[in-house]
Amino acid sequence: MKISLLSTSAGTGDYLDDENFEEVDIYDPVPSSADFGVHLNGDSMEPQFQDGELVWFTKMEELESGDLGLFYLNGKTYFKKFIVNKNGNFLVSLNAKYAPIPILEYDTFKIFAKLATD
């Protein structure tokens, strides 16, 4: 299977560029719903996801609160948990040493994809 690979931050954010990817042949199991994969940079999604790990995503523009996804916020991309509550919308790390990132009214925000789970 040939699939596109990108790199994104699990912590402070990375710049995502449509031209900054590589196509590789993958021989390990890939979730059937996966559209693309990214290599993670950082430890903010530990212990469940590790620095350098290849994570698979399904393109999706809407997520439910609690979903793990790939997001664009003010020019950078993040792999985080999407949380919606009475205090607002947040990108939340699984590693407790990182504070939630609020999504503010005038931020540039987009949902790229949901973590592929099948």
Phi and psi in degrees as a GROMACS rama.xvg file:
@    title "Ramachandran Plot"
@    xaxis  label "Phi"
@    yaxis  label "Psi"
@TYPE xy
-103.891  130.536  LYS-2
-143.507  152.393  ILE-3
-83.4316  137.351  SER-4
-119.339  134.907  LEU-5
-121.947  177.659  LEU-6
-126.758  137.404  SER-7
-145.308  161.34  THR-8
-85.2475  140.912  SER-9
-99.4962  6.85371  ALA-10
-132.825  -89.5652  GLY-11
-91.0258  -2.80744  THR-12
98.9499  144.592  GLY-13
-128.105  158.457  ASP-14
-84.5548  131.14  TYR-15
-107.306  128.515  LEU-16
-125.642  130.35  ASP-17
-57.4142  -22.7487  ASP-18
-96.8343  -5.37817  GLU-19
-97.5045  68.0759  ASN-20
-148.356  167.195  PHE-21
-133.864  146.804  GLU-22
-99.3245  129.556  GLU-23
-133.499  155.939  VAL-24
-85.0314  129.021  ASP-25
-111.753  130.868  ILE-26
-112.314  -14.4669  TYR-27
-79.8514  162.151  ASP-28
-59.5914  133.919  PRO-29
-121.622  133.231  VAL-30
-53.7998  138.654  PRO-31
-62.7204  -24.4218  SER-32
-87.2522  -2.86556  SER-33
-70.4276  133.605  ALA-34
-100.69  -30.0982  ASP-35
-162.721  165.854  PHE-36
-125.761  156.262  GLY-37
-133.213  147.286  VAL-38
-90.6956  131.194  HIS-39
-82.9979  144.523  LEU-40
-118.61  120.638  ASN-41
110.034  174.121  GLY-42
-114.873  11.9531  ASP-43
-72.1128  -12.3868  SER-44
-108.351  12.8062  MET-45
-74.5062  150.715  GLU-46
-89.5623  -8.95887  PRO-47
-70.101  -36.4006  GLN-48
-127.048  136.162  PHE-49
-105.21  154.533  GLN-50
-54.9557  130.143  ASP-51
87.2338  -10.0201  GLY-52
-65.8095  145.553  GLU-53
-89.3703  121.848  LEU-54
-121.097  139.781  VAL-55
-103.654  142.344  TRP-56
-132.021  152.444  PHE-57
-110.642  125.312  THR-58
-58.9193  130.847  LYS-59
-162.545  138.985  MET-60
-102.235  -6.75278  GLU-61
-134.73  140.08  GLU-62
-132.606  158.791  LEU-63
-89.7285  154.603  GLU-64
-58.2815  131.626  SER-65
100.863  -13.7803  GLY-66
-73.0049  147.28  ASP-67
-92.1481  134.581  LEU-68
-154.816  179.376  GLY-69
-109.237  125.738  LEU-70
-128.833  154.317  PHE-71
-112.623  126.12  TYR-72
-140.143  113.697  LEU-73
50.7844  45.9283  ASN-74
91.5638  -4.89579  GLY-75
-123.299  156.67  LYS-76
-107.383  151.335  THR-77
-140.814  145.377  TYR-78
-104.716  112.982  PHE-79
-149.79  174.977  LYS-80
-90.6009  132.321  LYS-81
-90.8935  121.512  PHE-82
-123.293  129.157  ILE-83
-121.567  122.867  VAL-84
-146.872  -173.22  ASN-85
-63.3344  -19.1369  LYS-86
-90.0622  -6.00758  ASN-87
130.744  -161.977  GLY-88
-110.286  140.097  ASN-89
-141.26  151.196  PHE-90
-103.005  122.004  LEU-91
-120.802  133.012  VAL-92
-80.0173  153.179  SER-93
-81.0655  -24.6619  LEU-94
-81.2604  116.9  ASN-95
-63.5236  -14.3502  ALA-96
-75.1778  -7.12811  LYS-97
-107.179  132.641  TYR-98
-75.6749  149.365  ALA-99
-59.1372  148.101  PRO-100
-102.786  113.892  ILE-101
-72.7136  143.996  PRO-102
-101.149  109.353  ILE-103
-92.4862  164.469  LEU-104
-53.7615  -40.1655  GLU-105
-102.417  11.3317  TYR-106
-72.0414  153.86  ASP-107
-92.9013  112.863  THR-108
-133.831  139.299  PHE-109
-149.208  142.655  LYS-110
-93.1491  123.209  ILE-111
-91.1892  -45.0559  PHE-112
-164.315  163.17  ALA-113
-109.932  146.662  LYS-114
-55.3569  126.456  LEU-115
-75.76  128.285  ALA-116
-118.946  -4.33856  THR-117
